[in-house]
Amino acid sequence: MRETIDNLRRETETTLRMLYALKQFRLFVSRQNDVNKINENPDFWKIFEVSVRTNLFIGIRRLYEGKNGTFNFQQVIRKCLENMDDFSAESLRCRKIAGSSNANEWIDSFMENVYEPNNDDFKNLAIIVRKRSKRMKGIYSDAASKIYAHAIHLDYSSIAEITDQLSFDEMETALESIWHCYNQIWRMYENGERPAFEVLKYPYEQEVYDSLIRQLG
């Protein structure tokens, strides 16, 4: 179960960071001083922009893809529901004891506040993602498949027809909901915490912006 949760973290965080990197790059090219700096090393920034866009949309495709046998968000929810015993207080206790040489000194007091999740907790988290991701399986997955994964549409007009319908805000809203879901599942599994259902901002957004600003110089 831990590997599945960690896979969700990696897939979601990588895709979110690609989104913020692309947002910062688009801000750069809207300001003349930054454009002048980009033009000092244009080949690097061309490769950067194409790579970031590709990884962003391929990440969205993976997270929302509905094919059997592929890793995606819905598969994680399904696996959690199929393995509810892994979220039990007894399973948590066993994991904590196995992971600490002095667990006997604190385990009993720790377990007093442990919450055992139920099926509805996971279903309600999935509902949050579904409500905030309504178009991810539509035009966004189409863009990922036709432009980036399989390059079906190569001419500018076809690409523009798709990309003109896309929005940074929509992608951010969707991906933040999956990040929130990952965080709640991790907290339930590792610490026995009661899940929260209010989606918060990804906490490392500014870190991505700062790294790009340093790179630009």
Sequence and secondary structure as in RCSB ss.txt:
>XXXX:A:sequence
MRETIDNLRRETETTLRMLYALKQFRLFVSRQNDVNKINENPDFWKIFEVSVRTNLFIGIRRLYEGKNGTFNFQQ
VIRKCLENMDDFSAESLRCRKIAGSSNANEWIDSFMENVYEPNNDDFKNLAIIVRKRSKRMKGIYSDAASKIYAH
AIHLDYSSIAEITDQLSFDEMETALESIWHCYNQIWRMYENGERPAFEVLKYPYEQEVYDSLIRQLG
>XXXX:A:secstr
 HHHHHHHHHHHHHHHHHHHHHHHHHHHTTSHHHHHHHTTSHHHHHHHHHHHHHHHHHHHHHHH   TTS  HHH
HHHHHHHTGGGGSHHHHHHHHHHT TTGGGTHHHHHTT     HHHHHHHHHHHHHH TTIIIIIHHHIIIIIIS
    SHHHHHHHHTT  HHHHHHHHHHHHHHHHHHHHHHHH      S    TTHHHHHHHHHHHH 
